[in-house]
Amino acid sequence: MEDRISPPSIIHSYDPERRRVLCGVPEQTHSTKHAAAVTCERCRQLLHAARDAAAELASAARGP
């Protein structure tokens, strides 16, 4: 009997404010609000970009 190994499921980042998956995937998916558990590459890129933008804004707000 042959063992069937299914690929690991992709876990998207869920945005609770917008009530949707961060990368915009429209179909039913596995998702989480916890960034550490996200495996979707596009969601991870968007999470990192948002984090970097927030850090840049905070740095600018502190001033020179």
GIWOFEN-V147176 format. One record per residue. RES is the residue in one letter. SS is DSSP state (helix for helix, strand for strand, loop for the rest). PSI is psi as a letter, one per 40 degrees, with the letter a starting at -180 (* if undefined). Layout:
<<RES;SS;PSI> <RES;SS;PSI>>
//
This chain:
<<M;loop;h> <E;loop;h> <D;loop;h> <R;loop;h> <I;loop;h> <S;loop;i> <P;loop;i> <P;loop;i> <S;loop;i> <I;loop;h> <I;strand;h> <H;strand;i> <S;strand;h> <Y;strand;h> <D;strand;h> <P;loop;d> <E;loop;d> <R;loop;e> <R;loop;f> <R;strand;i> <V;strand;h> <L;loop;d> <C;loop;e> <G;loop;e> <V;loop;h> <P;loop;d> <E;loop;i> <Q;loop;h> <T;loop;i> <H;strand;h> <S;strand;i> <T;strand;i> <K;loop;e> <H;loop;h> <A;helix;d> <A;helix;d> <A;helix;e> <V;loop;h> <T;loop;e> <C;loop;h> <E;helix;d> <R;helix;d> <C;helix;d> <R;helix;d> <Q;helix;d> <L;helix;d> <L;helix;d> <H;helix;d> <A;helix;d> <A;helix;d> <R;helix;d> <D;helix;d> <A;helix;d> <A;helix;d> <A;helix;d> <E;helix;d> <L;helix;d> <A;helix;d> <S;helix;d> <A;helix;d> <A;helix;d> <R;helix;d> <G;loop;a> <P;loop;*>>
//
